[in-house]
Amino acid sequence: MYRRRALPLVALATAAALSAVLSAVPAQAVAAGAARVALPALSGPHQVGTAELHLVDTGRQDPWHPNEKRELMVTVTYPAWPAGARAPWLSAAGARVLDREVSSVLTGPVDWVGTTRRARTAAPVERVRGGWPVVLFSPGFGVARELNATITDDLASHGYVVVSMAHTYESQWVEFPNGRVVEAEVGDDPASFRTALEARIADTRFVLDEVTHLDRGQNPDAEHDPLPRGLAGSLDLSDVGVFGHSYGGFTAAETMYRDQRFDAGVNLDGSMVVGDPDLPGDSVLHGVGRPFMLVGSDAVDPATGQVREGTHTSGFEPSWGTFWTNQRGWKRDLHFSGSAHLGFTDYQVVLPQLSRVLQPGVSEAIIGTIDPTRSARAQHEYLAGFFDLHLKHRDRHLFDHDDPRYPATRFVP
């Protein structure tokens, strides 16, 4: 499931397997008959806009390149009035990185660069009294933030400003405004995992600092590119959430343990150890004291070959059991039966659309056998419901009992 000592290699390999080969010709000349994909409609009542920010932490050296200041790219997605063009899902540069990493798992080309998000560029912010709560998102180790656009865009449609982070030199790729592309170069040894975790926690806290400055009318973008109209002053920073996938879920818990500004968090299928089963995080040993939800998948146990459930009771991921015992605040363990680790990324909705060009067995290995449409809907509903409950203080009673609309999804007591 999510115990991955060699997580960077696993993440890169699976992302490559899922991201089909672009045509060998230039991106603007897509092969005739290339498979196309579409990201799903938003489930919330709001349209969404999006903007990218280039942030530089002048007070911190980069842990991987100590002669450089730490710099990040983040994507801000927010409730918006419907204006502007739909944003691209992947840039041509990002698609080329994936193309080079991919082994041949497809029988034909895919028009990845033709896929668009539901979020629109240059869209003015929809204003609301009191502002929109803010939620930060951290992707998995070695995975680009762009590959989680479905879940972050959908959460924004429920009335949140969602800030999705790239962790430079660790994320699969990070593209900066001048066209410079930085790729992952982090190893999979325990020391690298520790460095990465500390960098992620510092990144998350720094991004919240910059978002706070933005709300006060400052422009934190390094190039001072114009911000979306109405974004400053539209944030409610009295209630802040954080969530992530895989190592990003662990990042969310560890950041909450260190920083009391984060009020609620979610771990999407992430082991809570520092690259080694014997090195649990502080959040595991002490809990976080505020609302936190674990969301798990199934996986094949490498020791036995059997399918094991990723829950706090199964013993397959011991850090979850320890965290559950020590967590003093509100908690839930939500399990998706038949799902797989990367089913909590965009591939849950993308792979089913590629059946005619995808080699046999790839989809099942990556996103599992769970009904893909129901899985995506449940992810969106429970994530929005969690933050509605703990940031907006609106109880939709989603967490009182299992929902018959999602028979493969259940709470583990």
Salt bridges, closest charged atoms under 4 A:
GLU52 OE2 - ARG145 NH2 3.31
ASP57 OD2 - ARG60 NE 2.92
ASP62 OD2 - ARG70 NH1 2.71
GLU68 OE2 - HIS65 ND1 3.97
GLU71 OE1 - HIS54 NE2 2.65
GLU71 OE2 - ARG180 NH2 2.71
ASP111 OD2 - ARG36 NH1 2.29
GLU126 OE1 - HIS46 ND1 2.98
GLU146 OE2 - ARG145 NH1 3.50
ASP153 OD1 - ARG117 NH2 2.81
ASP154 OD2 - HIS158 NE2 3.56
ASP154 OD1 - HIS380 ND1 3.66
GLU170 OE2 - ARG200 NH2 2.62
GLU183 OE1 - ARG100 NH2 2.41
GLU185 OE2 - HIS65 NE2 2.62
GLU198 OE2 - ARG194 NH1 3.43
GLU198 OE2 - ARG258 NH2 2.69
ASP203 OD1 - ARG60 NH2 2.87
ASP203 OD2 - ARG70 NH2 2.76
ASP203 OD2 - HIS167 ND1 2.91
ASP209 OD1 - ARG261 NH1 2.66
GLU210 OE2 - HIS213 ND1 3.20
GLU223 OE1 - HIS54 ND1 2.99
ASP239 OD1 - HIS393 NE2 3.57
ASP259 OD2 - ARG205 NE 3.02
ASP259 OD2 - ARG261 NH2 2.82
ASP269 OD2 - HIS341 ND1 2.69
ASP276 OD2 - ARG5 NH1 3.07
ASP298 OD1 - HIS335 NE2 2.71
ASP301 OD2 - ARG308 NH1 2.85
GLU309 OE1 - ARG410 NH2 2.89
ASP333 OD2 - HIS312 ND1 2.69
GLU381 OE2 - ARG396 NH1 3.76
GLU381 OE2 - ARG405 NH2 2.90
ASP388 OD2 - ARG396 NE 3.35
ASP395 OD2 - HIS397 ND1 3.68
ASP400 OD2 - HIS397 ND1 2.77
ASP403 OD2 - ARG405 NH2 2.56
